[in-house]
């Protein structure tokens, strides 16, 4: 069995470009960033153990589902009401470090009440 040689890309050969090696400081900064991300995920997992936080996260997800259903049914008044209820809850969860999913919030002017 013969081993196939790796082919270099033609553009790298022609341009004479070389691989740029990161410095020790850059490697350390990247690893510290990864450590921060792992600590944030661990804190989020710890928060999810609290019954109150579980219910708050569930409420946020339910509001998001309600926004989607209201959009399908063309109920703009309901969408705006749900969006108003979602904002403070999402802000609180974001300050505690929970990653908030992006919601399909209504755009444009609020419709007049009839």
C-alpha positions as CSV (number, residue, x, y, z in Angstrom):
1,X,0.0,0.0,0.0
2,X,1.5,3.4,-1.0
3,X,1.0,6.6,1.0
4,X,-0.4,9.5,-1.0
5,X,1.5,12.7,-0.8
6,X,-0.3,15.8,0.4
7,X,-0.9,18.3,-2.3
8,X,-0.2,21.9,-1.5
9,X,-2.7,24.4,-2.8
10,X,-1.5,26.1,-6.0
11,X,-2.3,29.6,-4.7
12,X,-0.1,29.1,-1.6
13,X,2.8,27.9,-3.8
14,X,2.5,30.7,-6.2
15,X,2.2,33.6,-3.7
16,X,4.9,32.3,-1.5
17,X,2.7,32.8,1.5
18,X,3.8,31.2,4.7
19,X,1.8,30.1,7.7
20,X,1.8,32.8,10.4
21,X,2.6,31.3,13.8
22,X,0.8,32.9,16.7
23,X,3.0,34.3,19.5
24,X,2.9,33.0,23.1
25,X,0.9,36.0,24.2
26,X,-1.7,35.4,21.5
27,X,-2.0,31.7,22.5
28,X,-2.3,32.7,26.2
29,X,-5.0,35.3,25.4
30,X,-7.0,32.7,23.4
31,X,-6.8,30.1,26.1
32,X,-7.9,32.6,28.8
33,X,-10.9,33.5,26.6
34,X,-11.7,29.8,26.4
35,X,-11.4,29.5,30.2
36,X,-13.8,32.4,30.6
37,X,-16.3,30.7,28.2
38,X,-16.1,27.5,30.2
39,X,-16.7,29.3,33.5
40,X,-19.7,31.1,32.0
41,X,-21.2,27.8,30.9
42,X,-20.6,26.3,34.3
43,X,-22.3,29.3,36.0
44,X,-25.2,29.0,33.6
45,X,-25.6,25.2,34.4
46,X,-25.5,26.1,38.1
47,X,-28.2,28.7,37.6
48,X,-30.4,26.2,35.8
49,X,-30.5,24.1,38.9
50,X,-32.6,26.7,40.7
51,X,-36.4,26.1,40.4
52,X,-37.0,29.9,40.0
53,X,-34.5,30.2,37.2
54,X,-35.9,27.1,35.5
55,X,-39.4,28.6,35.5
56,X,-38.1,32.0,34.3
57,X,-36.3,30.3,31.4
58,X,-39.4,28.2,30.6
59,X,-41.5,31.4,30.7
60,X,-39.2,33.1,28.3
61,X,-39.4,30.2,25.9
62,X,-43.1,30.1,26.2
63,X,-43.3,33.8,25.3
64,X,-41.2,33.2,22.3
65,X,-43.5,30.4,21.1
66,X,-46.5,32.7,21.7
67,X,-44.8,35.3,19.6
68,X,-44.4,32.8,16.7
69,X,-48.0,31.6,16.9
70,X,-49.3,35.2,17.1
71,X,-47.3,36.1,14.0
72,X,-48.8,33.1,12.1
73,X,-52.3,34.2,13.1
74,X,-51.6,37.9,12.2
75,X,-52.4,39.1,15.7
76,X,-50.2,42.2,16.0
77,X,-51.7,43.5,19.2
78,X,-50.9,40.2,21.0
79,X,-47.4,40.1,19.5
80,X,-46.6,43.6,20.9
81,X,-48.0,42.6,24.3
82,X,-45.9,39.5,24.4
83,X,-42.8,41.5,23.3
84,X,-43.4,44.0,26.1
85,X,-43.6,41.1,28.6
86,X,-40.4,39.5,27.2
87,X,-38.1,42.5,27.3
88,X,-37.6,42.8,31.1
89,X,-37.3,39.0,31.6
90,X,-34.8,38.7,28.8
91,X,-32.8,41.6,30.2
92,X,-32.6,40.0,33.7
93,X,-31.6,36.6,32.3
94,X,-28.9,38.3,30.2
95,X,-27.4,40.1,33.2
96,X,-27.2,36.8,35.1
97,X,-25.2,35.3,32.2
98,X,-27.8,33.2,30.5
99,X,-27.5,33.1,26.7
100,X,-30.8,34.5,25.4
101,X,-32.1,33.1,22.1
102,X,-33.0,35.7,19.5
103,X,-36.8,36.2,19.3
104,X,-39.0,37.1,16.4
105,X,-40.1,40.5,17.8
106,X,-42.6,42.7,16.0
107,X,-41.2,45.5,13.9
108,X,-42.7,48.8,13.0
109,X,-45.4,50.8,14.6
110,X,-47.7,49.5,17.3
111,X,-51.2,49.2,15.9
112,X,-53.9,51.4,17.3
113,X,-56.4,49.9,19.6
114,X,-59.9,49.7,18.1
